[in-house]
Amino acid sequence: MSLFNVYPLFDITPVTANDVYVYDDKGNEYLDLYGGHAVISIGHSHPTYVKNISEQVSKLGFYSNAIQNPLQVQLASELEEVSGCKDYQLFLCNSGAEANENALKLASFHTDKKKVIAFKNSFHGRTSAAVAATDNPKIVAPINAQQEVIFLEFEDVADVEKALQNNEVCAIIIETIQGVGGLDEATTAFYQHLEKLCNQYNTVLIADEIQCGFGRTGDFFAFQKHGITPHIISMAKGMGNGFPVGGILIHPSIKASFGLLGTTFGGNHLACAAALSVIETLKKEELMENVQQVSNYIMKQTATIPQITRVKGRGFMLGLEFDFPVAALRKKLIYEHHIFTGSAKNPNLLRILPPLTMQKQHIDVFFDALKKELK
């Protein structure tokens, strides 16, 4: 049997990893500035993470959500403390797409409406409603296209209000910082206006923090810089440091009832152990503070490369925009300098999404490689 061929693969086979480094089957060491799509938050094979998951799986790896799971209660408590999102409720699932799927479904239940507003260059997942709210027709099948989604320009407040006036929109979903779309972030005024309009028109504001959340920007959630209170916050990726886990935080104005949402694997004992390990390490090692310090250093280094025309994003969610397409440069970084980086919808953009443990000396290695290739 062959694999269903949907991924263009680099000719690299990782076999082990430690902190910010990945090692292949030939013994080569790679500096990981991509974190497996922003998933690796506290570093590969972190000892706390390995210890806690190993101990948990030796006791109980999984049972269904039909029984008490104190780890879920502990995770909700720890999340409230570290995020500052007081009085929200937690629903756990398995991935970012599933988190957004449940967020959209819950918004529709809550408002009894069905249309969704999303924004151009958005990416919210590959499942039914989530992919319909993703601005990429190539991955939207006809069965997904039945969803009623209105795509608007980022920061176009007038069109948002116009679309809300028919009172048919259940949710506005927005990435605080767009990931695949190219690291764009709107103004504080725009996010605050969205919140005001959602409250005015009985519409749920969903903050998609799947890529930019869990400390990646230096704040726990990226929306917190803008002083808004979303009704639902979706999260995944860095939440489990590689273990499949996702979830939504739900504002207390949205009420639960038995059977409203459900999942088989979501919130299992191993997933909770992984997420709790991430939170423990974020706090103990002050990784959000590290992100702020090292990202400031990155910004200074970018000024030494004239071919970088713009730096987008913040923290460890950065897009370096060059004055040329970067596909060839990215391959040279991988194969000749052994550095992983990411691409985006913008062909001139190199995405930098490293583990939050990345240090200045690792950044120096990256910029030395860039200078060698661009001289």
Short mmCIF file of the C-alpha atoms (twelve columns), coordinates in Angstrom:
data_MODEL
# 
_entry.id   MODEL 
# 
loop_
_atom_site.group_PDB 
_atom_site.id 
_atom_site.type_symbol 
_atom_site.label_atom_id 
_atom_site.label_alt_id 
_atom_site.label_comp_id 
_atom_site.label_asym_id 
_atom_site.label_seq_id 
_atom_site.Cartn_x 
_atom_site.Cartn_y 
_atom_site.Cartn_z 
_atom_site.pdbx_PDB_model_num 
ATOM 1   C CA . MET A 1   0.000   0.000  0.000  1 
ATOM 2   C CA . SER A 2   1.292   3.484  -0.844 1 
ATOM 3   C CA . LEU A 3   0.682   6.766  0.952  1 
ATOM 4   C CA . PHE A 4   -1.944  9.147  -0.450 1 
ATOM 5   C CA . ASN A 5   0.364   11.638 -2.132 1 
ATOM 6   C CA . VAL A 6   -0.800  15.066 -0.919 1 
ATOM 7   C CA . TYR A 7   2.412   16.425 0.629  1 
ATOM 8   C CA . PRO A 8   5.411   17.720 -1.359 1 
ATOM 9   C CA . LEU A 9   8.204   16.375 0.847  1 
ATOM 10  C CA . PHE A 10  11.738  17.575 1.497  1 
ATOM 11  C CA . ASP A 11  14.276  14.739 1.317  1 
ATOM 12  C CA . ILE A 12  14.938  14.758 5.076  1 
ATOM 13  C CA . THR A 13  14.040  12.040 7.588  1 
ATOM 14  C CA . PRO A 14  14.153  13.254 11.206 1 
ATOM 15  C CA . VAL A 15  14.706  10.522 13.795 1 
ATOM 16  C CA . THR A 16  15.424  12.435 17.019 1 
ATOM 17  C CA . ALA A 17  15.174  16.006 18.294 1 
ATOM 18  C CA . ASN A 18  16.271  18.006 21.315 1 
ATOM 19  C CA . ASP A 19  15.226  21.560 22.224 1 
ATOM 20  C CA . VAL A 20  15.793  23.670 19.067 1 
ATOM 21  C CA . TYR A 21  17.575  20.950 17.085 1 
ATOM 22  C CA . VAL A 22  16.359  18.097 14.870 1 
ATOM 23  C CA . TYR A 23  18.585  15.180 13.808 1 
ATOM 24  C CA . ASP A 24  18.080  13.103 10.661 1 
ATOM 25  C CA . ASP A 25  18.833  9.463  9.828  1 
ATOM 26  C CA . LYS A 26  22.251  10.462 8.478  1 
ATOM 27  C CA . GLY A 27  23.302  12.182 11.692 1 
ATOM 28  C CA . ASN A 28  22.865  15.741 10.410 1 
ATOM 29  C CA . GLU A 29  21.820  18.442 12.884 1 
ATOM 30  C CA . TYR A 30  19.181  21.012 11.835 1 
ATOM 31  C CA . LEU A 31  18.317  24.275 13.580 1 
ATOM 32  C CA . ASP A 32  14.524  24.365 13.841 1 
ATOM 33  C CA . LEU A 33  13.197  27.861 13.132 1 
ATOM 34  C CA . TYR A 34  9.807   26.498 12.093 1 
ATOM 35  C CA . GLY A 35  8.736   24.308 14.998 1 
ATOM 36  C CA . GLY A 36  6.757   21.926 12.808 1 
ATOM 37  C CA . HIS A 37  4.172   24.609 11.818 1 
ATOM 38  C CA . ALA A 38  4.507   26.512 15.150 1 
ATOM 39  C CA . VAL A 39  3.665   23.384 17.139 1 
ATOM 40  C CA . ILE A 40  6.884   23.007 19.165 1 
ATOM 41  C CA . SER A 41  6.536   25.545 21.960 1 
ATOM 42  C CA . ILE A 42  8.759   24.417 24.860 1 
ATOM 43  C CA . GLY A 43  11.381  22.668 22.701 1 
ATOM 44  C CA . HIS A 44  11.687  19.146 21.342 1 
ATOM 45  C CA . SER A 45  11.804  16.339 23.930 1 
ATOM 46  C CA . HIS A 46  11.670  18.721 26.879 1 
ATOM 47  C CA . PRO A 47  12.483  16.670 30.020 1 
ATOM 48  C CA . THR A 48  9.402   17.852 31.938 1 
ATOM 49  C CA . TYR A 49  7.199   16.992 28.980 1 
ATOM 50  C CA . VAL A 50  8.775   13.558 28.474 1 
ATOM 51  C CA . LYS A 51  8.591   12.739 32.195 1 
ATOM 52  C CA . ASN A 52  4.955   13.775 32.663 1 
ATOM 53  C CA . ILE A 53  3.654   12.022 29.551 1 
ATOM 54  C CA . SER A 54  5.649   8.866  30.338 1 
ATOM 55  C CA . GLU A 55  4.328   8.749  33.878 1 
ATOM 56  C CA . GLN A 56  0.760   9.376  32.730 1 
ATOM 57  C CA . VAL A 57  0.755   6.710  30.011 1 
ATOM 58  C CA . SER A 58  2.131   4.192  32.517 1 
ATOM 59  C CA . LYS A 59  -0.972  4.822  34.665 1 
ATOM 60  C CA . LEU A 60  -3.846  5.706  32.295 1 
ATOM 61  C CA . GLY A 61  -3.522  7.000  28.748 1 
ATOM 62  C CA . PHE A 62  -7.161  7.277  27.785 1 
ATOM 63  C CA . TYR A 63  -10.718 6.875  28.869 1 
ATOM 64  C CA . SER A 64  -13.842 8.515  27.506 1 
ATOM 65  C CA . ASN A 65  -15.470 11.778 28.555 1 
ATOM 66  C CA . ALA A 66  -18.213 9.782  30.265 1 
ATOM 67  C CA . ILE A 67  -16.139 9.677  33.462 1 
ATOM 68  C CA . GLN A 68  -14.476 12.197 35.789 1 
ATOM 69  C CA . ASN A 69  -11.074 13.431 34.591 1 
ATOM 70  C CA . PRO A 70  -9.416  15.639 37.228 1 
ATOM 71  C CA . LEU A 71  -6.638  16.527 34.758 1 
ATOM 72  C CA . GLN A 72  -9.179  18.454 32.665 1 
ATOM 73  C CA . VAL A 73  -10.233 20.442 35.732 1 
ATOM 74  C CA . GLN A 74  -6.597  21.144 36.580 1 
ATOM 75  C CA . LEU A 75  -5.881  22.228 33.008 1 
ATOM 76  C CA . ALA A 76  -8.834  24.634 33.036 1 
ATOM 77  C CA . SER A 77  -7.572  26.156 36.289 1 
ATOM 78  C CA . GLU A 78  -3.987  26.486 35.031 1 
ATOM 79  C CA . LEU A 79  -5.172  27.999 31.746 1 
ATOM 80  C CA . GLU A 80  -7.235  30.610 33.559 1 
ATOM 81  C CA . GLU A 81  -4.237  31.623 35.645 1 
ATOM 82  C CA . VAL A 82  -1.614  31.777 32.908 1 
ATOM 83  C CA . SER A 83  -3.865  33.383 30.271 1 
ATOM 84  C CA . GLY A 84  -5.736  35.827 32.503 1 
ATOM 85  C CA . CYS A 85  -9.007  34.818 30.806 1 
ATOM 86  C CA . LYS A 86  -11.119 34.803 33.950 1 
ATOM 87  C CA . ASP A 87  -14.409 32.894 34.150 1 
ATOM 88  C CA . TYR A 88  -14.178 31.387 30.652 1 
ATOM 89  C CA . GLN A 89  -15.182 27.746 30.202 1 
ATOM 90  C CA . LEU A 90  -12.964 25.126 28.539 1 
ATOM 91  C CA . PHE A 91  -13.952 22.571 25.900 1 
ATOM 92  C CA . LEU A 92  -11.129 20.263 24.816 1 
ATOM 93  C CA . CYS A 93  -10.690 18.649 21.397 1 
ATOM 94  C CA . ASN A 94  -7.832  17.335 19.243 1 
ATOM 95  C CA . SER A 95  -6.696  19.951 16.708 1 
ATOM 96  C CA . GLY A 96  -6.975  23.520 15.495 1 
ATOM 97  C CA . ALA A 97  -9.472  22.657 12.783 1 
ATOM 98  C CA . GLU A 98  -11.658 20.868 15.326 1 
ATOM 99  C CA . ALA A 99  -11.372 23.833 17.698 1 
ATOM 100 C CA . ASN A 100 -12.603 26.236 15.016 1 
ATOM 101 C CA . GLU A 101 -15.281 23.780 13.900 1 
ATOM 102 C CA . ASN A 102 -16.673 23.665 17.439 1 
ATOM 103 C CA . ALA A 103 -16.332 27.434 17.821 1 
ATOM 104 C CA . LEU A 104 -18.413 28.064 14.691 1 
ATOM 105 C CA . LYS A 105 -20.979 25.418 15.613 1 
ATOM 106 C CA . LEU A 106 -21.349 26.840 19.111 1 
ATOM 107 C CA . ALA A 107 -21.749 30.368 17.717 1 
ATOM 108 C CA . SER A 108 -24.565 29.145 15.476 1 
ATOM 109 C CA . PHE A 109 -26.280 27.350 18.355 1 
ATOM 110 C CA . HIS A 110 -25.940 30.422 20.580 1 
ATOM 111 C CA . THR A 111 -27.306 32.962 18.085 1 
ATOM 112 C CA . ASP A 112 -29.607 30.704 16.034 1 
ATOM 113 C CA . LYS A 113 -28.009 32.179 12.897 1 
ATOM 114 C CA . LYS A 114 -25.853 30.561 10.213 1 
ATOM 115 C CA . LYS A 115 -23.736 33.007 8.194  1 
ATOM 116 C CA . VAL A 116 -20.079 33.664 9.029  1 
ATOM 117 C CA . ILE A 117 -17.798 36.615 8.336  1 
ATOM 118 C CA . ALA A 118 -14.156 35.735 7.664  1 
ATOM 119 C CA . PHE A 119 -11.325 37.736 6.128  1 
ATOM 120 C CA . LYS A 120 -9.251  37.499 2.986  1 
ATOM 121 C CA . ASN A 121 -6.003  35.514 3.344  1 
ATOM 122 C CA . SER A 122 -7.486  33.662 6.324  1 
ATOM 123 C CA . PHE A 123 -6.696  30.066 7.260  1 
ATOM 124 C CA . HIS A 124 -8.866  28.341 9.872  1 
ATOM 125 C CA . GLY A 125 -8.501  24.620 9.077  1 
ATOM 126 C CA . ARG A 126 -9.460  21.901 6.614  1 
ATOM 127 C CA . THR A 127 -12.741 20.573 8.032  1 
ATOM 128 C CA . SER A 128 -16.280 21.496 7.042  1 
ATOM 129 C CA . ALA A 129 -17.060 24.994 8.340  1 
ATOM 130 C CA . ALA A 130 -13.432 25.794 9.175  1 
ATOM 131 C CA . VAL A 131 -12.255 25.244 5.604  1 
ATOM 132 C CA . ALA A 132 -15.257 27.160 4.236  1 
ATOM 133 C CA . ALA A 133 -14.009 30.114 6.309  1 
ATOM 134 C CA . THR A 134 -10.508 29.685 4.845  1 
ATOM 135 C CA . ASP A 135 -9.639  31.930 1.918  1 
ATOM 136 C CA . ASN A 136 -8.265  29.251 -0.396 1 
ATOM 137 C CA . PRO A 137 -10.722 27.874 -2.992 1 
ATOM 138 C CA . LYS A 138 -8.270  25.079 -3.897 1 
ATOM 139 C CA . ILE A 139 -8.925  23.279 -0.619 1 
ATOM 140 C CA . VAL A 140 -12.676 23.954 -0.401 1 
ATOM 141 C CA . ALA A 141 -14.667 21.008 -1.793 1 
ATOM 142 C CA . PRO A 142 -18.245 21.491 -3.087 1 
ATOM 143 C CA . ILE A 143 -19.630 19.930 0.091  1 
ATOM 144 C CA . ASN A 144 -17.795 22.581 2.144  1 
ATOM 145 C CA . ALA A 145 -18.847 25.422 -0.142 1 
ATOM 146 C CA . GLN A 146 -22.445 25.022 1.016  1 
ATOM 147 C CA . GLN A 147 -21.490 26.966 4.137  1 
ATOM 148 C CA . GLU A 148 -22.471 30.631 3.918  1 
ATOM 149 C CA . VAL A 149 -19.272 32.601 4.463  1 
ATOM 150 C CA . ILE A 150 -18.721 36.263 3.629  1 
ATOM 151 C CA . PHE A 151 -15.071 37.135 2.946  1 
ATOM 152 C CA . LEU A 152 -14.124 40.750 3.611  1 
ATOM 153 C CA . GLU A 153 -10.950 42.782 3.371  1 
ATOM 154 C CA . PHE A 154 -8.879  42.906 6.534  1 
ATOM 155 C CA . GLU A 155 -9.686  46.120 8.452  1 
ATOM 156 C CA . ASP A 156 -12.754 47.046 6.347  1 
ATOM 157 C CA . VAL A 157 -15.067 48.085 9.193  1 
ATOM 158 C CA . ALA A 158 -17.721 49.583 6.906  1 
ATOM 159 C CA . ASP A 159 -18.236 46.324 5.013  1 
ATOM 160 C CA . VAL A 160 -18.322 44.352 8.274  1 
ATOM 161 C CA . GLU A 161 -21.147 46.504 9.604  1 
ATOM 162 C CA . LYS A 162 -22.993 46.339 6.293  1 
ATOM 163 C CA . ALA A 163 -22.802 42.520 6.335  1 
ATOM 164 C CA . LEU A 164 -24.124 42.407 9.899  1 
ATOM 165 C CA . GLN A 165 -27.179 44.571 9.279  1 
ATOM 166 C CA . ASN A 166 -29.362 41.722 7.948  1 
ATOM 167 C CA . ASN A 167 -28.961 39.993 11.330 1 
ATOM 168 C CA . GLU A 168 -27.990 36.656 9.728  1 
ATOM 169 C CA . VAL A 169 -24.358 36.397 10.872 1 
ATOM 170 C CA . CYS A 170 -23.654 34.048 13.781 1 
ATOM 171 C CA . ALA A 171 -19.912 34.696 14.013 1 
ATOM 172 C CA . ILE A 172 -16.979 36.788 12.935 1 
ATOM 173 C CA . ILE A 173 -13.830 34.635 12.961 1 
ATOM 174 C CA . ILE A 174 -10.446 36.278 12.779 1 
ATOM 175 C CA . GLU A 175 -6.804  35.341 13.234 1 
ATOM 176 C CA . THR A 176 -5.260  38.036 15.398 1 
ATOM 177 C CA . ILE A 177 -2.132  37.572 13.283 1 
ATOM 178 C CA . GLN A 178 -2.720  35.747 10.015 1 
ATOM 179 C CA . GLY A 179 -0.493  32.692 9.683  1 
ATOM 180 C CA . VAL A 180 -0.472  31.051 6.249  1 
ATOM 181 C CA . GLY A 181 -1.885  34.266 4.777  1 
ATOM 182 C CA . GLY A 182 1.298   36.210 5.473  1 
ATOM 183 C CA . LEU A 183 1.578   37.481 9.089  1 
ATOM 184 C CA . ASP A 184 -0.720  40.488 8.732  1 
ATOM 185 C CA . GLU A 185 -2.156  42.022 11.907 1 
ATOM 186 C CA . ALA A 186 -4.853  44.684 11.994 1 
ATOM 187 C CA . THR A 187 -4.919  47.793 14.178 1 
ATOM 188 C CA . THR A 188 -6.188  47.874 17.738 1 
ATOM 189 C CA . ALA A 189 -8.976  50.194 16.600 1 
ATOM 190 C CA . PHE A 190 -10.171 47.557 14.126 1 
ATOM 191 C CA . TYR A 191 -10.298 44.723 16.672 1 
ATOM 192 C CA . GLN A 192 -12.078 46.931 19.193 1 
ATOM 193 C CA . HIS A 193 -14.601 48.005 16.550 1 
ATOM 194 C CA . LEU A 194 -15.243 44.338 15.681 1 
ATOM 195 C CA . GLU A 195 -15.974 43.609 19.336 1 
ATOM 196 C CA . LYS A 196 -18.389 46.543 19.520 1 
ATOM 197 C CA . LEU A 197 -20.224 45.460 16.355 1 
ATOM 198 C CA . CYS A 198 -20.489 41.843 17.534 1 
ATOM 199 C CA . ASN A 199 -22.084 42.953 20.790 1 
ATOM 200 C CA . GLN A 200 -24.412 45.287 18.924 1 
ATOM 201 C CA . TYR A 201 -25.617 42.682 16.393 1 
ATOM 202 C CA . ASN A 202 -25.712 39.558 18.620 1 
ATOM 203 C CA . THR A 203 -22.764 38.018 16.791 1 
ATOM 204 C CA . VAL A 204 -20.064 35.843 18.340 1 
ATOM 205 C CA . LEU A 205 -16.495 37.132 18.024 1 
ATOM 206 C CA . ILE A 206 -14.105 34.173 17.579 1 
ATOM 207 C CA . ALA A 207 -10.404 34.841 18.073 1 
ATOM 208 C CA . ASP A 208 -8.458  32.158 16.215 1 
ATOM 209 C CA . GLU A 209 -5.302  31.861 18.346 1 
ATOM 210 C CA . ILE A 210 -4.315  28.446 17.037 1 
ATOM 211 C CA . GLN A 211 -0.955  29.582 15.670 1 
ATOM 212 C CA . CYS A 212 -0.373  32.839 17.540 1 
ATOM 213 C CA . GLY A 213 -1.537  31.693 20.988 1 
ATOM 214 C CA . PHE A 214 0.147   29.933 23.896 1 
ATOM 215 C CA . GLY A 215 2.919   32.497 24.322 1 
ATOM 216 C CA . ARG A 216 4.183   32.664 20.753 1 
ATOM 217 C CA . THR A 217 3.884   36.462 20.476 1 
ATOM 218 C CA . GLY A 218 5.225   37.176 23.968 1 
ATOM 219 C CA . ASP A 219 1.670   37.565 25.271 1 
ATOM 220 C CA . PHE A 220 -0.221  34.385 26.124 1 
ATOM 221 C CA . PHE A 221 -2.811  35.241 23.468 1 
ATOM 222 C CA . ALA A 222 -2.069  37.690 20.651 1 
ATOM 223 C CA . PHE A 223 -5.456  39.446 20.945 1 
ATOM 224 C CA . GLN A 224 -4.585  40.611 24.468 1 
ATOM 225 C CA . LYS A 225 -2.414  43.395 23.059 1 
ATOM 226 C CA . HIS A 226 -5.600  44.954 21.670 1 
ATOM 227 C CA . GLY A 227 -7.660  44.962 24.869 1 
ATOM 228 C CA . ILE A 228 -10.637 42.986 23.557 1 
ATOM 229 C CA . THR A 229 -12.760 40.196 25.060 1 
ATOM 230 C CA . PRO A 230 -13.645 37.566 22.424 1 
ATOM 231 C CA . HIS A 231 -16.667 35.353 23.022 1 
ATOM 232 C CA . ILE A 232 -14.702 32.259 21.942 1 
ATOM 233 C CA . ILE A 233 -10.938 31.696 21.745 1 
ATOM 234 C CA . SER A 234 -9.652  28.735 19.714 1 
ATOM 235 C CA . MET A 235 -6.254  27.207 20.450 1 
ATOM 236 C CA . ALA A 236 -4.084  24.220 19.478 1 
ATOM 237 C CA . LYS A 237 -0.564  23.885 17.958 1 
ATOM 238 C CA . GLY A 238 1.795   25.011 20.767 1 
ATOM 239 C CA . MET A 239 -0.729  23.873 23.365 1 
ATOM 240 C CA . GLY A 240 0.610   20.302 23.323 1 
ATOM 241 C CA . ASN A 241 4.210   20.746 22.062 1 
ATOM 242 C CA . GLY A 242 3.550   18.047 19.453 1 
ATOM 243 C CA . PHE A 243 0.866   15.992 21.180 1 
ATOM 244 C CA . PRO A 244 -2.498  16.409 19.369 1 
ATOM 245 C CA . VAL A 245 -4.595  18.685 21.560 1 
ATOM 246 C CA . GLY A 246 -6.831  21.679 20.942 1 
ATOM 247 C CA . GLY A 247 -9.611  23.530 22.632 1 
ATOM 248 C CA . ILE A 248 -11.852 26.534 22.877 1 
ATOM 249 C CA . LEU A 249 -12.297 28.988 25.725 1 
ATOM 250 C CA . ILE A 250 -15.931 30.036 25.950 1 
ATOM 251 C CA . HIS A 251 -17.214 33.275 27.458 1 
ATOM 252 C CA . PRO A 252 -19.649 32.801 30.399 1 
ATOM 253 C CA . SER A 253 -22.413 34.497 28.377 1 
ATOM 254 C CA . ILE A 254 -22.591 31.288 26.292 1 
ATOM 255 C CA . LYS A 255 -24.349 28.508 28.168 1 
ATOM 256 C CA . ALA A 256 -23.625 24.791 28.044 1 
ATOM 257 C CA . SER A 257 -26.116 21.926 27.849 1 
ATOM 258 C CA . PHE A 258 -25.638 18.161 27.739 1 
ATOM 259 C CA . GLY A 259 -24.777 16.926 24.247 1 
ATOM 260 C CA . LEU A 260 -24.191 20.395 22.780 1 
ATOM 261 C CA . LEU A 261 -20.584 19.525 21.860 1 
ATOM 262 C CA . GLY A 262 -18.732 16.244 22.069 1 
ATOM 263 C CA . THR A 263 -15.537 14.388 21.196 1 
ATOM 264 C CA . THR A 264 -14.109 10.901 21.672 1 
ATOM 265 C CA . PHE A 265 -10.414 11.646 22.104 1 
ATOM 266 C CA . GLY A 266 -10.509 15.313 23.112 1 
ATOM 267 C CA . GLY A 267 -9.226  16.051 26.608 1 
ATOM 268 C CA . ASN A 268 -7.824  12.579 27.143 1 
ATOM 269 C CA . HIS A 269 -5.400  11.979 29.984 1 
ATOM 270 C CA . LEU A 270 -2.271  12.113 27.821 1 
ATOM 271 C CA . ALA A 271 -3.396  15.294 26.070 1 
ATOM 272 C CA . CYS A 272 -3.991  16.981 29.420 1 
ATOM 273 C CA . ALA A 273 -0.576  15.846 30.673 1 
ATOM 274 C CA . ALA A 274 1.023   17.366 27.567 1 
ATOM 275 C CA . ALA A 275 -0.788  20.709 27.869 1 
ATOM 276 C CA . LEU A 276 -0.105  20.930 31.608 1 
ATOM 277 C CA . SER A 277 3.590   20.285 30.917 1 
ATOM 278 C CA . VAL A 278 3.638   23.151 28.424 1 
ATOM 279 C CA . ILE A 279 2.028   25.573 30.877 1 
ATOM 280 C CA . GLU A 280 4.353   24.479 33.690 1 
ATOM 281 C CA . THR A 281 7.404   25.062 31.492 1 
ATOM 282 C CA . LEU A 282 6.170   28.376 30.094 1 
ATOM 283 C CA . LYS A 283 5.924   29.688 33.663 1 
ATOM 284 C CA . LYS A 284 9.005   28.058 35.198 1 
ATOM 285 C CA . GLU A 285 11.382  28.988 32.368 1 
ATOM 286 C CA . GLU A 286 9.769   32.408 31.728 1 
ATOM 287 C CA . LEU A 287 9.503   31.601 28.036 1 
ATOM 288 C CA . MET A 288 7.173   34.476 27.143 1 
ATOM 289 C CA . GLU A 289 9.766   36.874 28.519 1 
ATOM 290 C CA . ASN A 290 12.399  35.053 26.446 1 
ATOM 291 C CA . VAL A 291 10.271  35.516 23.332 1 
ATOM 292 C CA . GLN A 292 10.089  39.263 23.911 1 
ATOM 293 C CA . GLN A 293 13.837  39.616 24.438 1 
ATOM 294 C CA . VAL A 294 14.999  37.417 21.589 1 
ATOM 295 C CA . SER A 295 12.442  38.790 19.118 1 
ATOM 296 C CA . ASN A 296 13.779  42.295 19.812 1 
ATOM 297 C CA . TYR A 297 17.214  40.940 18.932 1 
ATOM 298 C CA . ILE A 298 15.841  39.442 15.703 1 
ATOM 299 C CA . MET A 299 14.390  42.815 14.728 1 
ATOM 300 C CA . LYS A 300 17.812  44.438 15.149 1 
ATOM 301 C CA . GLN A 301 19.454  41.760 13.036 1 
ATOM 302 C CA . THR A 302 16.967  42.169 10.187 1 
ATOM 303 C CA . ALA A 303 18.151  45.769 9.801  1 
ATOM 304 C CA . THR A 304 21.539  44.400 8.676  1 
ATOM 305 C CA . ILE A 305 20.007  42.656 5.629  1 
ATOM 306 C CA . PRO A 306 18.980  45.172 2.929  1 
ATOM 307 C CA . GLN A 307 17.044  42.543 0.963  1 
ATOM 308 C CA . ILE A 308 14.527  42.308 3.828  1 
ATOM 309 C CA . THR A 309 11.969  44.947 2.952  1 
ATOM 310 C CA . ARG A 310 9.589   44.374 5.867  1 
ATOM 311 C CA . VAL A 311 9.197   42.340 9.053  1 
ATOM 312 C CA . LYS A 312 5.648   41.246 9.850  1 
ATOM 313 C CA . GLY A 313 4.148   39.684 12.964 1 
ATOM 314 C CA . ARG A 314 5.637   39.789 16.458 1 
ATOM 315 C CA . GLY A 315 7.351   37.656 19.019 1 
ATOM 316 C CA . PHE A 316 8.282   34.264 17.576 1 
ATOM 317 C CA . MET A 317 5.628   34.518 14.867 1 
ATOM 318 C CA . LEU A 318 7.522   36.530 12.278 1 
ATOM 319 C CA . GLY A 319 7.475   36.959 8.518  1 
ATOM 320 C CA . LEU A 320 10.629  38.252 6.841  1 
ATOM 321 C CA . GLU A 321 9.544   39.771 3.539  1 
ATOM 322 C CA . PHE A 322 12.259  39.910 0.879  1 
ATOM 323 C CA . ASP A 323 12.415  41.756 -2.422 1 
ATOM 324 C CA . PHE A 324 12.357  38.437 -4.321 1 
ATOM 325 C CA . PRO A 325 10.579  35.021 -4.099 1 
ATOM 326 C CA . VAL A 326 12.170  32.965 -1.309 1 
ATOM 327 C CA . ALA A 327 11.519  29.354 -2.416 1 
ATOM 328 C CA . ALA A 328 15.121  28.832 -3.625 1 
ATOM 329 C CA . LEU A 329 16.549  30.563 -0.549 1 
ATOM 330 C CA . ARG A 330 14.487  28.355 1.728  1 
ATOM 331 C CA . LYS A 331 15.837  25.227 0.029  1 
ATOM 332 C CA . LYS A 332 19.407  26.449 0.423  1 
ATOM 333 C CA . LEU A 333 18.808  27.137 4.098  1 
ATOM 334 C CA . ILE A 334 17.528  23.582 4.560  1 
ATOM 335 C CA . TYR A 335 19.992  21.605 2.445  1 
ATOM 336 C CA . GLU A 336 23.171  23.701 2.697  1 
ATOM 337 C CA . HIS A 337 22.865  25.323 6.119  1 
ATOM 338 C CA . HIS A 338 20.561  22.806 7.840  1 
ATOM 339 C CA . ILE A 339 18.030  25.385 9.006  1 
ATOM 340 C CA . PHE A 340 14.266  24.825 8.892  1 
ATOM 341 C CA . THR A 341 12.104  27.837 8.016  1 
ATOM 342 C CA . GLY A 342 8.547   28.183 6.680  1 
ATOM 343 C CA . SER A 343 6.747   29.563 3.655  1 
ATOM 344 C CA . ALA A 344 3.487   31.512 3.316  1 
ATOM 345 C CA . LYS A 345 0.889   32.471 0.730  1 
ATOM 346 C CA . ASN A 346 3.100   35.490 0.008  1 
ATOM 347 C CA . PRO A 347 5.934   34.038 -2.151 1 
ATOM 348 C CA . ASN A 348 8.420   36.634 -0.843 1 
ATOM 349 C CA . LEU A 349 7.844   35.765 2.810  1 
ATOM 350 C CA . LEU A 350 9.989   33.533 5.003  1 
ATOM 351 C CA . ARG A 351 8.107   32.434 8.125  1 
ATOM 352 C CA . ILE A 352 9.981   32.151 11.420 1 
ATOM 353 C CA . LEU A 353 8.126   30.086 14.066 1 
ATOM 354 C CA . PRO A 354 10.790  28.610 16.374 1 
ATOM 355 C CA . PRO A 355 10.413  26.923 19.749 1 
ATOM 356 C CA . LEU A 356 9.981   29.533 22.473 1 
ATOM 357 C CA . THR A 357 13.303  28.383 23.944 1 
ATOM 358 C CA . MET A 358 15.282  29.848 21.015 1 
ATOM 359 C CA . GLN A 359 18.276  31.971 22.112 1 
ATOM 360 C CA . LYS A 360 20.278  34.806 20.548 1 
ATOM 361 C CA . GLN A 361 23.161  32.527 19.553 1 
ATOM 362 C CA . HIS A 362 20.762  30.422 17.480 1 
ATOM 363 C CA . ILE A 363 19.520  33.557 15.731 1 
ATOM 364 C CA . ASP A 364 23.115  34.488 14.904 1 
ATOM 365 C CA . VAL A 365 23.526  31.164 13.080 1 
ATOM 366 C CA . PHE A 366 20.463  31.945 10.984 1 
ATOM 367 C CA . PHE A 367 21.530  35.461 10.046 1 
ATOM 368 C CA . ASP A 368 25.078  34.336 9.218  1 
ATOM 369 C CA . ALA A 369 23.555  31.815 6.793  1 
ATOM 370 C CA . LEU A 370 21.303  34.490 5.275  1 
ATOM 371 C CA . LYS A 371 24.237  36.847 4.727  1 
ATOM 372 C CA . LYS A 372 26.260  34.123 3.030  1 
ATOM 373 C CA . GLU A 373 23.431  33.372 0.619  1 
ATOM 374 C CA . LEU A 374 22.579  37.002 -0.104 1 
ATOM 375 C CA . LYS A 375 26.091  38.470 -0.481 1 
# 
